Amino acid sequence: MTNHITREYSGIVLERFKHLKEGGKMGDLPEYLQHESFIRKGDKKTGGPNMRLYRLEKAIPSLTVTAYIFNKFVHPTEDRYITPREAACLQDFPIDWEFSGTLGQVQKQIGNAVPINLAKAVATSVKKSLINSNYSGNMKIASFFSGAGGLDIGFEKASDDILNFETLFTSDIEKWSEMTINSNRPNWNFLREDIRELSSEEVKLAIGSNPDIVIGGPPCQPFSVAGKQKATKDPLGKLYSDFILQVKNLQPKMVVMENVYGLTQVKSANMLELIKKSYSDIGYEVVHKELNSADFGTPQKRRRVFFVASKNLNGFKFPNSTHFSQPNLLGLPLYVGAGEAIAKLPKPRLKKTAHNNVCKK
């Protein structure tokens, strides 16, 4: 199994693991085991990146998977960090989906991906809307900011005999995204190019026509609550407008754009109004909703905001939750636990390395 390698741990790192209970974090450890960056200011504990230690729980979804899984998530029962493959499992990726690149590049692809069960739920709602508008058969997709392909896989999984989603164009600026998609779905016609320099004619040429659906997630760092929320003051925060320009030129039937939930909380700009006006200016109606991946069977709590646009939304409705945190009268499924999802994987291969002291003081 690819991307599923661990290593031996020793010293204070191993001691932290041994003292960490399910759901435990750095602050739950004895003070002598807490990282030096984990300091107390009055009654409040704070610290830097190395304080983000967290042992997954067997029956509860994980916290949000990020690109920094290498020094954050601890296996539910074993004294080690989780592998990239286990992190990908928390993002619903198929176990045979191979991520290309260095360890850091693989972690970034996984951490930045859209959870596939969440993508599938939104795609299913898009499918229902299209069927209600009397569409059927193949729906051609153009995908921007494709990353490792999570959003595209979700649409792929939402297909059925009535309406089939077919990704025929993908794009990103990252070399390892190109390698990952080409090794798993060469028929997705990946083009490594900055969206600001990408002509709509190149997209049409790859597809053979205008796409029926345009999907993508412009870079989220400028809007993330974990960052400085510079929004449009950061050049990356303006890429949503380049995405909408592609929509204007390609004229798809429907559009799905996703981002971090922090986009709705930016103080330096009213991003919701900016996005709504941008779509309105090109003749598209748009609705948005924040969704949590755990509500759709992903073994991870991850909040994302989705925008769905069309010239006629025709009563489009976002998906209802399929999983719940507590038992319910309808007997619907409970949240999927992180440990439950990881348990289906075989033991990782062991790679001995001299770099066992990543989190030492």
Secondary structure, DSSP 4 states (H G I P E B T S, - for coil): -TT-EE----HHHHHHHHHPPTT-BGGGS-GGGS-TT-EEETTEEE--GGG--EE--SSS-BS---TTGGGTEEPSSSSSBPPHHHHHHHTT--TT-PPPS-HHHHHHHHHHSPPHHHHHHHHHHHHHHHHHTT--EEEEEEEES-TTSHHHHHHHHH--SSEEEEEEEEEES-HHHHHHHHHH-GGG-EEE--GGG--HHHHHHHHTS--SEEEE----TTT-TTTT--GGGSGGGGHHHHHHHHHHHH--SEEEEEEEGGGGG-SSS-HHHHHHHHHHHTT-EEEEEEEEGGGGT-SB--EEEEEEEES--TT--PPPPS-BSS--TT-PPBPPPHHHHHTTSPPPEE---S---TT--
